[in-house]
Amino acid sequence: GVSADLFQNKYSIFIVGYTSGNTQTMLAVTFSVDHGILLEGNASGQFRFLHRNPVGATGGDNIDAGSSRSTSTAQILSFSRGTPTGGTQQFWIDGADNQTTTASQANFTATGTIAIGRLGASYSSRYMNGDIAEVIILTKEVNDAERIIIENYLASKYGISLGANDIYDEDESGAGSFDYEVAGIGRVDASNIHNDAQGNGMLRISNPLDLGDNEFLMWGHYNGAREASEVSDVPSGVEARLARVWRASEVNSSSSAVDVGAIDISFDLNGLGPITDSDLRLIVDTDNDGVFSDETAISGASDQGGDIYQFAGVTAITDNLRFTVGTIDVSQTPLPIELNSFTASVVENRYIQLRWETSAETNNDFFTVERPIDGDRWISTEVINGAGNSSSLLSYSTIDFEPFSGISYYRLKQTDFDGNSNYSQIVSVQFNQLTAEEIEIYPNPTKDQITLSGNSDELERIQIFNLLGQEVTSEIVHT
């Protein structure tokens, strides 16, 4: 949790959600008793933002948004607050309906864990009634460029139409739905600039050389695998490229194409195996035909440390274009398989089935299923051939017919054609051997001889008595 003492100065909040009902419904971010930020629907059918402080205060810095709220549609609610006394606080719905007031209440002085729900004792009858998809809290007052970029990220992620500054349009189905991990750089004016961004994804763009007023560059991908699994649609000299492809919007607020100048593009390739920077290639679909094989790959990646590789001074990316990264040597820079899952489960209380699934494979020779013995020593239970190179979803399975009793542990080792290997996370499964009730006895009834069938460990512990109570276990013949 975030401590409320971070809110001593400026801050910004973004909420995706909606309330339903009358003025008694609200969304609240609570810091401690009667300390918090209250979002409610007021009597005029508008959203209202209240900043509550100090404890027991009956008033607050209230601000009403300019449009009627919806009780059935999610909206993006943006709030920023400057210096406590005399500073500016602003409120937007879906990037529009901007309302501004001057703050008068002191900022928060109490500490506590942030929670979402009812705002303290003085609002005891007013509980949250609605849905919240996402809350972003920043301990700074965002500038206009930063706010517009965040609102475009949220609009793309949740399919919400912005009422103003709808910059990023590659999230639309006609453009290919590039609506994952949207981020961007931009400038409203000299005082409102954001020129270095990465977001939650592996791509970072920074240092635009000609970023003018009202110009933005935003990007997103369509959730392709972070693996060099595509081996056919690649330019000459490139052996494989990432299945993940990005697309850019380089426009102003009127959706007209602009040029922000040369940019630096960095890829975070952490977890993708050994990498030689000279093997990497930036690939841009310059003719915008959706095909990379007819392009000329761009070299010049430099190792920035921490598995981050940068192409500096790139001018090839313009509005609407797709781009990705590839390798000219999969044996040296394989950007290996994407393992989606690895599981172990008990089947019929007799054996353990191991299953795993890959979404992409590059240079993959074989898998080895391993389990531990004597503490930290692992042994192989099965070897399964890999697919070599594949961009399809593939499923694998094998069975351990002789599992240990109790908790069993397994891991998956993946080996490339060049001998390099990687390990999966370790999975565990509880296996209980057959109980006495599960031992088969036949024929039934019988006069002089019976047959018992079951787990050998269990059979060794069985005692047999006749009708006189005499033990006759010694007469058992094991087969």
FENDAQUI-V12898 format. One record per residue. N is the residue number from 1. RES is the residue in one letter. PHI is phi in whole degrees, -180 to 180 (999 if undefined). OMEGA is omega in degrees with one decimal (NA if undefined). NEAR is the number of other ideal C-beta (glycine too) atoms within 10 Angstrom. Layout:
n->N res->RES phi->PHI omega->OMEGA near->NEAR
n->N res->RES phi->PHI omega->OMEGA near->NEAR
//
This chain:
n->1 res->G phi->999 omega->178.7 near->7
n->2 res->V phi->-97 omega->-179.1 near->12
n->3 res->S phi->-78 omega->-178.6 near->12
n->4 res->A phi->-68 omega->179.7 near->21
n->5 res->D phi->-70 omega->173.1 near->12
n->6 res->L phi->-74 omega->-174.6 near->15
n->7 res->F phi->-102 omega->179.9 near->26
n->8 res->Q phi->-76 omega->-176.1 near->13
n->9 res->N phi->-125 omega->-176.3 near->15
n->10 res->K phi->-84 omega->174.9 near->20
n->11 res->Y phi->-160 omega->178.2 near->21
n->12 res->S phi->-138 omega->-179.5 near->21
n->13 res->I phi->-134 omega->174.3 near->20
n->14 res->F phi->-125 omega->179.7 near->21
n->15 res->I phi->-128 omega->169.3 near->25
n->16 res->V phi->-106 omega->-178.9 near->20
n->17 res->G phi->170 omega->177.6 near->19
n->18 res->Y phi->-159 omega->172.7 near->21
n->19 res->T phi->-99 omega->177.0 near->23
n->20 res->S phi->-140 omega->178.5 near->13
n->21 res->G phi->112 omega->-174.2 near->11
n->22 res->N phi->-106 omega->-174.2 near->13
n->23 res->T phi->-69 omega->179.1 near->14
n->24 res->Q phi->-84 omega->178.7 near->13
n->25 res->T phi->-101 omega->-174.9 near->18
n->26 res->M phi->-165 omega->166.9 near->23
n->27 res->L phi->-115 omega->-177.7 near->24
n->28 res->A phi->-137 omega->169.0 near->21
n->29 res->V phi->-108 omega->-171.5 near->21
n->30 res->T phi->-104 omega->177.7 near->23
n->31 res->F phi->-97 omega->174.2 near->26
n->32 res->S phi->-162 omega->-175.6 near->17
n->33 res->V phi->-57 omega->178.4 near->14
n->34 res->D phi->62 omega->172.5 near->19
n->35 res->H phi->-112 omega->177.8 near->23
n->36 res->G phi->168 omega->179.4 near->27
n->37 res->I phi->-121 omega->-172.6 near->26
n->38 res->L phi->-113 omega->174.7 near->21
n->39 res->L phi->-112 omega->-177.9 near->26
n->40 res->E phi->-139 omega->170.1 near->23
n->41 res->G phi->-93 omega->-177.8 near->25
n->42 res->N phi->-92 omega->-174.2 near->15
n->43 res->A phi->-66 omega->-179.9 near->8
n->44 res->S phi->-92 omega->179.9 near->10
n->45 res->G phi->75 omega->179.4 near->13
n->46 res->Q phi->-115 omega->169.9 near->17
n->47 res->F phi->-76 omega->176.6 near->28
n->48 res->R phi->-131 omega->175.9 near->20
n->49 res->F phi->-108 omega->178.5 near->25
n->50 res->L phi->-123 omega->174.6 near->21
n->51 res->H phi->-107 omega->-171.7 near->25
n->52 res->R phi->-100 omega->175.4 near->26
n->53 res->N phi->-175 omega->0.0 near->21
n->54 res->P phi->-90 omega->-179.9 near->12
n->55 res->V phi->-58 omega->177.7 near->14
n->56 res->G phi->83 omega->-179.4 near->10
n->57 res->A phi->-66 omega->179.0 near->13
n->58 res->T phi->-93 omega->-179.0 near->6
n->59 res->G phi->-111 omega->179.4 near->10
n->60 res->G phi->179 omega->175.4 near->17
n->61 res->D phi->-86 omega->-176.7 near->20
n->62 res->N phi->-96 omega->176.7 near->17
n->63 res->I phi->-144 omega->-179.1 near->19
n->64 res->D phi->-99 omega->175.5 near->16
n->65 res->A phi->-75 omega->-170.2 near->24
n->66 res->G phi->-86 omega->-178.3 near->13
n->67 res->S phi->-125 omega->179.3 near->16
n->68 res->S phi->-66 omega->-179.7 near->13
n->69 res->R phi->-82 omega->175.6 near->21
n->70 res->S phi->-111 omega->178.6 near->15
n->71 res->T phi->-100 omega->-178.4 near->15
n->72 res->S phi->-137 omega->-175.6 near->6
n->73 res->T phi->-124 omega->177.5 near->10
n->74 res->A phi->-67 omega->179.9 near->20
n->75 res->Q phi->-134 omega->177.8 near->23
n->76 res->I phi->-98 omega->-176.6 near->25
n->77 res->L phi->-112 omega->-175.7 near->23
n->78 res->S phi->-115 omega->-178.5 near->24
n->79 res->F phi->-138 omega->175.4 near->21
n->80 res->S phi->-131 omega->-175.6 near->24
n->81 res->R phi->-135 omega->178.7 near->25
n->82 res->G phi->-93 omega->-179.4 near->17
n->83 res->T phi->-58 omega->-171.9 near->14
n->84 res->P phi->-51 omega->-177.0 near->19
n->85 res->T phi->-105 omega->-179.9 near->11
n->86 res->G phi->87 omega->177.9 near->9
n->87 res->G phi->-82 omega->-177.8 near->17
n->88 res->T phi->-102 omega->169.4 near->14
n->89 res->Q phi->-123 omega->-174.8 near->24
n->90 res->Q phi->-131 omega->-175.9 near->20
n->91 res->F phi->-140 omega->178.2 near->24
n->92 res->W phi->-128 omega->168.9 near->25
n->93 res->I phi->-118 omega->-179.7 near->22
n->94 res->D phi->52 omega->176.3 near->23
n->95 res->G phi->78 omega->-178.3 near->24
n->96 res->A phi->-128 omega->177.8 near->15
n->97 res->D phi->53 omega->-176.3 near->18
n->98 res->N phi->-69 omega->175.2 near->15
n->99 res->Q phi->-125 omega->-175.8 near->18
n->100 res->T phi->-130 omega->173.9 near->10
n->101 res->T phi->-137 omega->175.6 near->15
n->102 res->T phi->-98 omega->-178.4 near->12
n->103 res->A phi->-71 omega->177.6 near->19
n->104 res->S phi->-128 omega->-179.4 near->14
n->105 res->Q phi->-71 omega->175.0 near->19
n->106 res->A phi->-68 omega->177.5 near->14
n->107 res->N phi->-74 omega->-175.2 near->18
n->108 res->F phi->-66 omega->178.2 near->24
n->109 res->T phi->-116 omega->-178.9 near->15
n->110 res->A phi->-93 omega->176.0 near->16
n->111 res->T phi->-107 omega->179.4 near->13
n->112 res->G phi->160 omega->-179.7 near->17
n->113 res->T phi->-80 omega->178.9 near->11
n->114 res->I phi->-70 omega->177.2 near->18
n->115 res->A phi->-136 omega->177.9 near->14
n->116 res->I phi->-113 omega->-178.9 near->14
n->117 res->G phi->158 omega->-177.1 near->12
n->118 res->R phi->-63 omega->-175.6 near->17
n->119 res->L phi->-96 omega->168.6 near->27
n->120 res->G phi->72 omega->-172.4 near->19
n->121 res->A phi->-66 omega->-177.1 near->10
n->122 res->S phi->-73 omega->174.4 near->14
n->123 res->Y phi->-119 omega->-171.1 near->19
n->124 res->S phi->-62 omega->-178.0 near->9
n->125 res->S phi->-98 omega->-173.3 near->7
n->126 res->R phi->-121 omega->-179.4 near->17
n->127 res->Y phi->-102 omega->178.7 near->13
n->128 res->M phi->-63 omega->178.3 near->19
n->129 res->N phi->-139 omega->-177.5 near->15
n->130 res->G phi->162 omega->179.8 near->16
n->131 res->D phi->-124 omega->174.0 near->12
n->132 res->I phi->-125 omega->177.9 near->16
n->133 res->A phi->-92 omega->-176.9 near->14
n->134 res->E phi->-160 omega->174.8 near->14
n->135 res->V phi->-128 omega->175.8 near->15
n->136 res->I phi->-118 omega->178.1 near->14
n->137 res->I phi->-121 omega->179.8 near->16
n->138 res->L phi->-117 omega->-179.9 near->15
n->139 res->T phi->-88 omega->175.3 near->12
n->140 res->K phi->-160 omega->172.9 near->11
n->141 res->E phi->-90 omega->-176.6 near->19
n->142 res->V phi->-67 omega->174.0 near->22
n->143 res->N phi->-84 omega->-173.9 near->17
n->144 res->D phi->-64 omega->179.0 near->19
n->145 res->A phi->-65 omega->179.5 near->24
n->146 res->E phi->-64 omega->179.4 near->22
n->147 res->R phi->-62 omega->-178.8 near->22
n->148 res->I phi->-61 omega->179.5 near->28
n->149 res->I phi->-66 omega->178.7 near->25
n->150 res->I phi->-63 omega->179.1 near->23
n->151 res->E phi->-64 omega->177.1 near->26
n->152 res->N phi->-69 omega->174.9 near->27
n->153 res->Y phi->-59 omega->-178.9 near->26
n->154 res->L phi->-68 omega->179.3 near->25
n->155 res->A phi->-62 omega->178.9 near->23
n->156 res->S phi->-68 omega->-176.2 near->25
n->157 res->K phi->-67 omega->-173.8 near->17
n->158 res->Y phi->-113 omega->176.4 near->15
n->159 res->G phi->65 omega->-179.0 near->10
n->160 res->I phi->-107 omega->178.0 near->19
n->161 res->S phi->-88 omega->178.2 near->11
n->162 res->L phi->-83 omega->178.9 near->20
n->163 res->G phi->-84 omega->178.5 near->17
n->164 res->A phi->-157 omega->176.9 near->13
n->165 res->N phi->56 omega->176.2 near->25
n->166 res->D phi->-81 omega->-169.7 near->20
n->167 res->I phi->-79 omega->-170.8 near->26
n->168 res->Y phi->-86 omega->-178.2 near->31
n->169 res->D phi->-121 omega->178.5 near->18
n->170 res->E phi->-79 omega->177.3 near->25
n->171 res->D phi->-82 omega->-178.3 near->23
n->172 res->E phi->-74 omega->-175.0 near->13
n->173 res->S phi->-59 omega->179.5 near->7
n->174 res->G phi->-66 omega->179.2 near->7
n->175 res->A phi->-94 omega->179.6 near->17
n->176 res->G phi->109 omega->176.5 near->16
n->177 res->S phi->57 omega->175.0 near->16
n->178 res->F phi->-85 omega->-171.8 near->25
n->179 res->D phi->-119 omega->176.5 near->23
n->180 res->Y phi->-102 omega->174.1 near->18
n->181 res->E phi->50 omega->-179.7 near->20
n->182 res->V phi->-69 omega->177.1 near->26
n->183 res->A phi->-146 omega->-178.6 near->22
n->184 res->G phi->-176 omega->172.6 near->25
n->185 res->I phi->-121 omega->-179.6 near->25
n->186 res->G phi->-177 omega->-179.2 near->28
n->187 res->R phi->-148 omega->173.0 near->21
n->188 res->V phi->-92 omega->174.1 near->20
n->189 res->D phi->-159 omega->-175.0 near->12
n->190 res->A phi->-62 omega->-179.0 near->7
n->191 res->S phi->-97 omega->-175.2 near->9
n->192 res->N phi->-132 omega->-174.5 near->17
n->193 res->I phi->-131 omega->169.3 near->18
n->194 res->H phi->-140 omega->-169.8 near->22
n->195 res->N phi->-119 omega->178.3 near->16
n->196 res->D phi->-152 omega->-174.1 near->12
n->197 res->A phi->-147 omega->173.6 near->19
n->198 res->Q phi->-133 omega->-176.6 near->15
n->199 res->G phi->69 omega->-178.6 near->19
n->200 res->N phi->-91 omega->-173.0 near->9
n->201 res->G phi->-92 omega->-177.1 near->18
n->202 res->M phi->-90 omega->-174.8 near->22
n->203 res->L phi->-105 omega->176.8 near->21
n->204 res->R phi->-127 omega->176.0 near->19
n->205 res->I phi->-125 omega->-175.0 near->25
n->206 res->S phi->-152 omega->172.3 near->15
n->207 res->N phi->56 omega->175.1 near->15
n->208 res->P phi->-67 omega->-174.4 near->22
n->209 res->L phi->-86 omega->-176.3 near->12
n->210 res->D phi->-142 omega->-179.6 near->11
n->211 res->L phi->-83 omega->-177.3 near->21
n->212 res->G phi->-98 omega->177.9 near->13
n->213 res->D phi->-59 omega->176.7 near->11
n->214 res->N phi->62 omega->177.4 near->18
n->215 res->E phi->-122 omega->-177.4 near->23
n->216 res->F phi->-138 omega->168.6 near->25
n->217 res->L phi->-129 omega->-179.5 near->28
n->218 res->M phi->-126 omega->-176.2 near->28
n->219 res->W phi->-147 omega->175.7 near->26
n->220 res->G phi->-160 omega->178.7 near->29
n->221 res->H phi->-129 omega->-178.1 near->26
n->222 res->Y phi->-107 omega->171.4 near->18
n->223 res->N phi->72 omega->170.3 near->14
n->224 res->G phi->-68 omega->-176.3 near->19
n->225 res->A phi->-65 omega->175.4 near->20
n->226 res->R phi->-83 omega->-177.5 near->22
n->227 res->E phi->-141 omega->177.1 near->26
n->228 res->A phi->-83 omega->-175.4 near->33
n->229 res->S phi->-96 omega->-179.8 near->27
n->230 res->E phi->-89 omega->-175.5 near->24
n->231 res->V phi->-115 omega->-179.7 near->18
n->232 res->S phi->-103 omega->-179.0 near->10
n->233 res->D phi->-85 omega->-179.2 near->17
n->234 res->V phi->-135 omega->177.9 near->22
n->235 res->P phi->-69 omega->176.7 near->19
n->236 res->S phi->-58 omega->179.9 near->9
n->237 res->G phi->91 omega->178.8 near->11
n->238 res->V phi->-97 omega->-177.7 near->25
n->239 res->E phi->-87 omega->-179.5 near->21
n->240 res->A phi->-162 omega->176.0 near->25
n->241 res->R phi->-136 omega->176.9 near->26
n->242 res->L phi->-61 omega->170.3 near->26
n->243 res->A phi->-71 omega->178.5 near->22
n->244 res->R phi->-79 omega->-179.7 near->25
n->245 res->V phi->-127 omega->177.6 near->22
n->246 res->W phi->-104 omega->173.6 near->27
n->247 res->R phi->-139 omega->-171.0 near->26
n->248 res->A phi->-116 omega->166.1 near->23
n->249 res->S phi->-111 omega->179.0 near->24
n->250 res->E phi->-119 omega->-169.4 near->22
n->251 res->V phi->-143 omega->170.2 near->23
n->252 res->N phi->-102 omega->-176.3 near->16
n->253 res->S phi->-67 omega->176.2 near->16
n->254 res->S phi->-94 omega->179.3 near->9
n->255 res->S phi->69 omega->174.6 near->12
n->256 res->S phi->-88 omega->-178.1 near->10
n->257 res->A phi->-64 omega->177.3 near->11
n->258 res->V phi->-133 omega->178.0 near->18
n->259 res->D phi->-131 omega->-179.1 near->16
n->260 res->V phi->-87 omega->178.3 near->22
n->261 res->G phi->87 omega->179.3 near->15
n->262 res->A phi->-61 omega->-177.5 near->15
n->263 res->I phi->-134 omega->171.4 near->24
n->264 res->D phi->-99 omega->-179.4 near->17
n->265 res->I phi->-117 omega->-179.8 near->25
n->266 res->S phi->-121 omega->176.7 near->19
n->267 res->F phi->-117 omega->174.8 near->25
n->268 res->D phi->-88 omega->-176.1 near->17
n->269 res->L phi->-103 omega->178.5 near->21
n->270 res->N phi->-59 omega->178.5 near->11
n->271 res->G phi->88 omega->-178.3 near->10
n->272 res->L phi->-104 omega->172.0 near->21
n->273 res->G phi->81 omega->-178.9 near->19
n->274 res->P phi->-66 omega->-176.6 near->13
n->275 res->I phi->-136 omega->169.8 near->20
n->276 res->T phi->-107 omega->-170.9 near->14
n->277 res->D phi->-60 omega->-179.6 near->15
n->278 res->S phi->-70 omega->176.9 near->15
n->279 res->D phi->-82 omega->-173.1 near->22
n->280 res->L phi->-78 omega->177.6 near->27
n->281 res->R phi->-137 omega->170.5 near->24
n->282 res->L phi->-85 omega->-176.6 near->20
n->283 res->I phi->-120 omega->-177.3 near->24
n->284 res->V phi->-120 omega->176.8 near->24
n->285 res->D phi->-82 omega->-170.6 near->20
n->286 res->T phi->-67 omega->179.0 near->16
n->287 res->D phi->-94 omega->173.2 near->10
n->288 res->N phi->55 omega->178.2 near->13
n->289 res->D phi->-104 omega->179.2 near->10
n->290 res->G phi->78 omega->-177.7 near->10
n->291 res->V phi->-124 omega->179.2 near->12
n->292 res->F phi->-100 omega->-173.2 near->23
n->293 res->S phi->-67 omega->-179.7 near->13
n->294 res->D phi->-97 omega->-177.5 near->12
n->295 res->E phi->-103 omega->174.3 near->22
n->296 res->T phi->-107 omega->-176.4 near->13
n->297 res->A phi->-69 omega->-177.8 near->20
n->298 res->I phi->-104 omega->179.2 near->19
n->299 res->S phi->-98 omega->174.6 near->14
n->300 res->G phi->103 omega->177.8 near->14
n->301 res->A phi->-67 omega->177.4 near->23
n->302 res->S phi->-124 omega->-178.5 near->13
n->303 res->D phi->-77 omega->-180.0 near->14
n->304 res->Q phi->-95 omega->-175.5 near->15
n->305 res->G phi->91 omega->178.4 near->6
n->306 res->G phi->67 omega->-179.6 near->9
n->307 res->D phi->63 omega->175.7 near->15
n->308 res->I phi->-109 omega->-175.6 near->16
n->309 res->Y phi->-127 omega->-171.4 near->22
n->310 res->Q phi->-119 omega->166.9 near->19
n->311 res->F phi->-104 omega->-173.9 near->20
n->312 res->A phi->-96 omega->173.7 near->14
n->313 res->G phi->64 omega->-178.2 near->13
n->314 res->V phi->-79 omega->177.9 near->17
n->315 res->T phi->-117 omega->-172.8 near->12
n->316 res->A phi->-76 omega->-176.1 near->18
n->317 res->I phi->-87 omega->176.7 near->24
n->318 res->T phi->-132 omega->-172.7 near->16
n->319 res->D phi->-55 omega->174.8 near->18
n->320 res->N phi->79 omega->-174.5 near->16
n->321 res->L phi->-79 omega->175.1 near->19
n->322 res->R phi->-93 omega->176.3 near->25
n->323 res->F phi->-157 omega->179.7 near->23
n->324 res->T phi->-159 omega->-179.8 near->24
n->325 res->V phi->-132 omega->-177.6 near->26
n->326 res->G phi->-138 omega->-179.7 near->25
n->327 res->T phi->-131 omega->178.1 near->25
n->328 res->I phi->-94 omega->-178.0 near->19
n->329 res->D phi->-149 omega->-176.8 near->14
n->330 res->V phi->-72 omega->176.8 near->22
n->331 res->S phi->-76 omega->-178.9 near->13
n->332 res->Q phi->-100 omega->177.4 near->15
n->333 res->T phi->-130 omega->-170.0 near->24
n->334 res->P phi->-78 omega->-172.6 near->28
n->335 res->L phi->47 omega->-157.7 near->28
n->336 res->P phi->-75 omega->-168.5 near->24
n->337 res->I phi->-64 omega->174.8 near->27
n->338 res->E phi->-105 omega->179.9 near->22
n->339 res->L phi->-89 omega->-177.7 near->19
n->340 res->N phi->-79 omega->-175.1 near->14
n->341 res->S phi->-158 omega->173.3 near->12
n->342 res->F phi->-148 omega->-173.7 near->20
n->343 res->T phi->-133 omega->175.4 near->13
n->344 res->A phi->-131 omega->-178.9 near->22
n->345 res->S phi->-146 omega->178.6 near->11
n->346 res->V phi->-84 omega->179.2 near->15
n->347 res->V phi->-121 omega->176.8 near->9
n->348 res->E phi->56 omega->-179.9 near->6
n->349 res->N phi->53 omega->-176.5 near->12
n->350 res->R phi->-124 omega->-178.4 near->14
n->351 res->Y phi->-152 omega->-178.2 near->13
n->352 res->I phi->-119 omega->179.4 near->21
n->353 res->Q phi->-104 omega->176.8 near->15
n->354 res->L phi->-106 omega->178.9 near->23
n->355 res->R phi->-129 omega->171.8 near->13
n->356 res->W phi->-149 omega->-173.6 near->22
n->357 res->E phi->-139 omega->176.3 near->15
n->358 res->T phi->-120 omega->175.7 near->25
n->359 res->S phi->-99 omega->179.1 near->20
n->360 res->A phi->-163 omega->176.9 near->29
n->361 res->E phi->-139 omega->176.6 near->26
n->362 res->T phi->-134 omega->176.1 near->30
n->363 res->N phi->60 omega->-174.1 near->23
n->364 res->N phi->-92 omega->-177.6 near->23
n->365 res->D phi->-81 omega->-176.6 near->17
n->366 res->F phi->-159 omega->174.2 near->14
n->367 res->F phi->-110 omega->173.3 near->25
n->368 res->T phi->-126 omega->174.5 near->18
n->369 res->V phi->-88 omega->-176.4 near->23
n->370 res->E phi->-126 omega->172.9 near->20
n->371 res->R phi->-137 omega->-174.9 near->20
n->372 res->P phi->-82 omega->173.6 near->15
n->373 res->I phi->-144 omega->-178.4 near->10
n->374 res->D phi->56 omega->174.6 near->7
n->375 res->G phi->84 omega->-172.3 near->5
n->376 res->D phi->-107 omega->178.6 near->6
n->377 res->R phi->-99 omega->-177.5 near->8
n->378 res->W phi->-105 omega->177.0 near->17
n->379 res->I phi->-122 omega->179.7 near->10
n->380 res->S phi->-84 omega->174.0 near->10
n->381 res->T phi->-108 omega->-178.8 near->18
n->382 res->E phi->-166 omega->173.6 near->14
n->383 res->V phi->-121 omega->-177.2 near->12
n->384 res->I phi->-123 omega->178.9 near->14
n->385 res->N phi->-65 omega->174.6 near->10
n->386 res->G phi->-86 omega->-177.5 near->21
n->387 res->A phi->-93 omega->-176.0 near->17
n->388 res->G phi->77 omega->175.6 near->13
n->389 res->N phi->-122 omega->-178.8 near->20
n->390 res->S phi->-154 omega->173.2 near->18
n->391 res->S phi->-115 omega->-179.0 near->22
n->392 res->S phi->-99 omega->175.3 near->10
n->393 res->L phi->-78 omega->-177.3 near->12
n->394 res->L phi->-121 omega->179.8 near->17
n->395 res->S phi->-119 omega->179.3 near->10
n->396 res->Y phi->-129 omega->174.3 near->17
n->397 res->S phi->-158 omega->173.7 near->13
n->398 res->T phi->-153 omega->-174.8 near->16
n->399 res->I phi->-126 omega->170.1 near->15
n->400 res->D phi->-95 omega->-176.3 near->19
n->401 res->F phi->-80 omega->-178.7 near->9
n->402 res->E phi->-129 omega->-179.0 near->8
n->403 res->P phi->-73 omega->174.8 near->19
n->404 res->F phi->-76 omega->174.2 near->14
n->405 res->S phi->-79 omega->-177.3 near->11
n->406 res->G phi->101 omega->-178.7 near->9
n->407 res->I phi->-89 omega->176.9 near->9
n->408 res->S phi->-108 omega->179.6 near->18
n->409 res->Y phi->-118 omega->-179.4 near->14
n->410 res->Y phi->-139 omega->170.0 near->22
n->411 res->R phi->-142 omega->-177.0 near->16
n->412 res->L phi->-115 omega->177.2 near->20
n->413 res->K phi->-106 omega->178.8 near->16
n->414 res->Q phi->-111 omega->-176.2 near->21
n->415 res->T phi->-122 omega->177.4 near->17
n->416 res->D phi->-80 omega->177.6 near->23
n->417 res->F phi->-63 omega->-179.5 near->14
n->418 res->D phi->-89 omega->176.7 near->13
n->419 res->G phi->95 omega->176.4 near->7
n->420 res->N phi->-68 omega->-176.7 near->16
n->421 res->S phi->-138 omega->176.8 near->15
n->422 res->N phi->-137 omega->-179.1 near->15
n->423 res->Y phi->-116 omega->174.5 near->12
n->424 res->S phi->-82 omega->169.5 near->17
n->425 res->Q phi->-69 omega->179.1 near->8
n->426 res->I phi->-81 omega->176.2 near->15
n->427 res->V phi->-114 omega->-179.5 near->17
n->428 res->S phi->-128 omega->178.7 near->9
n->429 res->V phi->-151 omega->178.4 near->17
n->430 res->Q phi->-91 omega->-179.6 near->10
n->431 res->F phi->-124 omega->177.1 near->18
n->432 res->N phi->-109 omega->-178.6 near->9
n->433 res->Q phi->-69 omega->-175.5 near->16
n->434 res->L phi->-54 omega->176.7 near->17
n->435 res->T phi->-91 omega->-177.9 near->11
n->436 res->A phi->-61 omega->-179.8 near->12
n->437 res->E phi->-65 omega->-178.1 near->6
n->438 res->E phi->-97 omega->176.5 near->12
n->439 res->I phi->-78 omega->-179.5 near->14
n->440 res->E phi->-87 omega->178.6 near->10
n->441 res->I phi->-125 omega->-178.7 near->11
n->442 res->Y phi->-158 omega->-8.6 near->9
n->443 res->P phi->-74 omega->-179.7 near->9
n->444 res->N phi->-141 omega->3.5 near->8
n->445 res->P phi->-79 omega->176.9 near->5
n->446 res->T phi->-147 omega->-178.1 near->10
n->447 res->K phi->-103 omega->-171.4 near->6
n->448 res->D phi->-133 omega->-176.2 near->4
n->449 res->Q phi->-149 omega->175.3 near->8
n->450 res->I phi->-130 omega->176.7 near->13
n->451 res->T phi->-119 omega->176.7 near->12
n->452 res->L phi->-112 omega->179.8 near->15
n->453 res->S phi->-129 omega->179.2 near->11
n->454 res->G phi->176 omega->-179.7 near->17
n->455 res->N phi->-67 omega->-174.5 near->17
n->456 res->S phi->-63 omega->179.1 near->9
n->457 res->D phi->-61 omega->-179.7 near->10
n->458 res->E phi->-69 omega->-178.7 near->15
n->459 res->L phi->-64 omega->-179.6 near->15
n->460 res->E phi->-68 omega->-178.5 near->9
n->461 res->R phi->-100 omega->-175.8 near->8
n->462 res->I phi->-79 omega->169.8 near->12
n->463 res->Q phi->-116 omega->-177.4 near->8
n->464 res->I phi->-121 omega->179.8 near->13
n->465 res->F phi->-124 omega->175.3 near->10
n->466 res->N phi->-90 omega->-176.6 near->9
n->467 res->L phi->-66 omega->178.9 near->5
n->468 res->L phi->-90 omega->-179.9 near->6
n->469 res->G phi->83 omega->-179.5 near->6
n->470 res->Q phi->-88 omega->179.4 near->8
n->471 res->E phi->-75 omega->-179.6 near->10
n->472 res->V phi->-124 omega->-177.3 near->11
n->473 res->T phi->-58 omega->-176.5 near->9
n->474 res->S phi->-64 omega->-178.5 near->6
n->475 res->E phi->-86 omega->178.6 near->9
n->476 res->I phi->-70 omega->175.8 near->13
n->477 res->V phi->-109 omega->-179.0 near->6
n->478 res->H phi->-87 omega->178.6 near->7
n->479 res->T phi->-126 omega->NA near->4
//
